[in-house]
Amino acid sequence: MISLTKDKAMLEYELLSPYPNIACFVTTRSGGCSSGAYGTFNCSPFSGDEAEKVHRNQQKLCRSLPQLPHELIIPFQTHGVEVHIIDKEFIEATEQRRGELLHGVDAVVTKEKGYCVCVSTADCIPILLYDRENEVVAAIHAGWRGTVGAIVARTLDVMKEAFASNGPDILACVGPGISLPSFEVGEEVYDAFRNQGYDMPRISQWNNETGKYHLDLWEANRMQLLEFGIPAEQIQVAAICTYIHHDEFFSARRLGLKSGRILSGIMLNNK
């Protein structure tokens, strides 16, 4: 990853940086005005932070992008597998209707220029997709439940059905999240992945000292990208553990659920 702003409040992916027709970002903890467990650059409106501070942080984010977005589209996530397309019907809907459409959504897809689709995370895995052939972008929130439910594969299927997206045309970025060494799980979580047919030796590790399994959410989601036909060289994994680097990125396991969130977003620029 490379810095998008001088104060390192926002990062971008090297994989996507050669494409001037899109803008993408991942926020860090620095450079904002929030405080406490939200300190300082929390841009998520659903985390319990003060609305005014969130608004100010979002304004800074938008001003830092190459083009000012029409708006940030941030769904109310529930660790599910619902995917929603942001289209003209959504854009023209009332604010109340928009809220209803984005409630319980964990992945957003759009072909509309100037509308930045985003997801909020704090240990879960954010994934950004760009179909360079059909000009489509997507943002995905993949916690362990979403990963078990194959939300990445579901999002790719939506893109294929709605916009004719194909694997070789897609660039994928797997963002900062909890790593295998830090993600200790109970047997019920391990079994949930095994029952869905995951290659467990590939995505898990047994810790003899604790008698617990550890899971690799980065690899579990990368496998879904590969299975869709996205070439390995078109997938960038940030490999930044939020639990280890909680001083730079928000980590719910470190700070608690009432804390800030990393915001990851991607937008098709207006030409």
Secondary structure, DSSP 8 states (H G I E B T S, - for coil): -EESSTTSSEEE-TTTTT-TTEEEEEE-SSSSS--GGGTTT---TTSS--HHHHHHHHHHHHHHSSS--SEEE--B--SS--EEEE-HHHHTS-HHHHHHHHBT--EEEE--TTEEEEEEESSSEEEEEEETTTTEEEEEEE-HHHHHTTHHHHHHHHHHHHH---GGGEEEEE-SB--TTT-EE-HHHHHHHHHTT--HHHHEEEETTTTEEEE-HHHHHHHHHHHTT--GGGEEE---BTTTTTTTS--HHHH-SSS--EEEEEEE---
